[in-house]
Amino acid sequence: MTDQVVTAAVPTAINVLTALKTFFANLGTDPAVMPAKLPGAAGVLLGTVELAVAGLVPAEVGAVQADINSRIDATIAKLQASKPA
């Protein structure tokens, strides 16, 4: 696809990476308490990722639709330019 599709995915990728960073911060560094913190940290991570992915779909669909429309418009312009007078 085009750069539009990649550009539409960038905010979601940033949100997911930030959520992953938060997940590890929520676990902490003490191995003795990590098992107790895991369910809460995992819940925050999964919730954040679910929200991020839910926002990705409309952005991707919009980017793909814009790409399709621009390609169709370019094809129409070429055909109109090539038709005999």
C-alpha positions, -999 to +999 in steps of 0.1 A: +000+000+000+010+036+003+026+059+029-010+069+038-017+035+052+016+034+072+010+069+084-025+059+097-010+031+117+018+052+134-003+066+163-016+031+171+020+017+171+031+044+194+001+038+218+009+000+218+046+005+225+038+030+253+013+005+268+040-022+267+064+002+285+037+009+311+031-028+315+067-034+325+067-004+348+036-016+365+052-050+372+081-033+390+115-047+396+108-068+427+104-105+416+087-113+448+057-091+441+055-095+403+030-124+404+007-103+425+010-073+401+007-093+369-031-095+366-035-058+370-007-049+348-019-073+321-054-059+323-041-023+317-020-035+288-049-055+271-074-027+276-050-001+261-042-023+232-079-031+225-087+006+225-057+014+202-066-013+177-102-003+177-091+032+166-068+017+139-095+001+118-113+034+108-079+051+102-067+023+079-100+021+061-099+058+055-063+057+042-071+028+019-102+045+006-082+077-001-055+057-019-081+039-040-098+072-049-066+089-059-056+060-081-090+060-098-088+098-103-053+094-118-066+067-142-096+088-152-073+118-159-050+097-181-079+084-201-094+118-205-060+132-217-056+104-242-091+105-258-092+120-293-106+155-298 
